Amino acid sequence: VDDLRPSIGCYGDPHAITPNLDRLANRGVVFDRAYCQVAVCNPSRASLMTGLRPDRLGVWTLPIHFREAVPDAVTLPQWFRKFGYTAVSHGKIFHNPTPDPQSWSEPIRSLPALPNPYPVEAIQRIAQVEQSLPSNDWRKNNLRGPSTAAPDFADHQLLDGARTNMAIEDLERLGQQQQPFFLAMGYIRPHLAWIAPKKYWDLYDPE
């Protein structure tokens, strides 16, 4: 998951409604001394997936791919592949849009077309801002919209839900094989923008 703090039930947060994560925690091991290497997404992911410290990788910011600094780095899924596993990826494992194809046994599958989660007024406002920017302004292709949205969507109509369905399909498919497998699933949320189906927002008192 991306940018998740320990604000979940199994870590004692009285406001968090996280039954599935709590159930997973009850069935496994809960670590209370887990630290990320760097507070920024890309270097932290690169360090975790290669087992190399950020100062060894030379990755401190978002745009740099770890293979620019250490081309022969061996990632966690590469190790699994070396020992006969099928390694499959869904979602954000390495920093987007650089998924490191050599780490995986299969190409990353494309998502189906998904509806825009923002209301019409927000979509129109984004278009107005985009049109007002000069053609060479870097922000023109990086407009994201409001920081929150609560569309009345089903889970599969948003990115993480759609990816989850695809991961379930692969889990069932790979489970039928004789070959062991490593399935990585990376969720975009709760990273900004905070977009989730309305039914989840409705679980909480906005006041």
Steps between C-alpha positions, in 0.01 A plus 500: 500500500612855437543755782313292760569596861428260788157665532322166488316292754772243570731784608242633744341784305148530648361682198627273224255252348740246350352151551691327220839638602421414862410144401823469303695628801331248730605217269860610461772709663463869586826695501525804725850605395472531122663804341526616141846584372396837358179698544470539121326229299747408226820461707316313773352252251829455318680428827237251616485314170877475450619460858747784442519811713413832332859623522612188310228538237543875463124546473372791707224655287201399288627512137805271535470130420720284722652324197653828388727477803525122547413331167572149627296528821302185574147569619287288731286359216816427300623283786171313499526449124856372539373223726218390274213724601260675265510870597195710415432864579191717537479865595775718642795286605788703361445869445271575207541507207817289524388147593834327420380231254801274559377436852185323384417180316203652318430845354294724725139484385322816391199624690157532342371851437379653827253785552620840621434515876459878514166681468432690178577837660847384605574353156402827336716698741802278427449559127481876554824504697671282239395733218626804690855365530768564236571203273851458646386511865589171671181521707285465188542122491499454876164637607337258741179661621366549854671323789186307595210335321222268611344361181203268535699224333549130554850397608594367156428837338805653668865414442572293810177303475559420134855389576375285787265311270786438257724380784229260618476358149876444494500355852242241394685427175843469659358289781410232243863466389757265642758777492534725807419866449561848639207738449563867581203733548565871549217733595506867399292612796500655754742722307354831383255559349269350761248341266285212620146376437239698689402197711833521682475872570151435638644276772637809676342806655635798300488715813 
